[in-house]
C-alpha cells in the first residue's frame, strides 16, 4: 500500500510537471 501510494504520488507529480510545461509552452 505504501509503495502504491508512493508511485501514485510520483505519477501525479510527473503529470503535474508535464501539464505545467505544456501549459507554459502553449501560453508562450
C-alpha positions as CSV (number, residue, x, y, z in Angstrom):
1,X,0.0,0.0,0.0
2,X,2.8,2.3,0.8
3,X,4.6,1.6,-2.4
4,X,1.4,2.1,-4.4
5,X,0.8,5.4,-2.7
6,X,4.4,6.5,-3.4
7,X,4.2,5.5,-7.0
8,X,0.8,7.2,-7.3
9,X,2.2,10.4,-5.8
10,X,5.2,10.3,-8.2
11,X,2.9,9.7,-11.2
12,X,0.7,12.7,-10.1
13,X,3.8,14.8,-9.7
14,X,5.1,13.9,-13.2
15,X,1.7,14.6,-14.7
16,X,1.6,17.9,-13.0
17,X,5.0,18.9,-14.2
18,X,4.1,17.9,-17.8
19,X,0.9,19.9,-17.5
20,X,2.8,23.0,-16.4
21,X,5.4,22.6,-19.2
22,X,2.8,22.1,-21.9
23,X,0.7,24.9,-20.5
24,X,3.7,27.3,-20.5
25,X,4.7,26.2,-23.9
26,X,1.1,26.8,-25.3
27,X,0.9,30.1,-23.4
28,X,4.2,31.3,-24.6
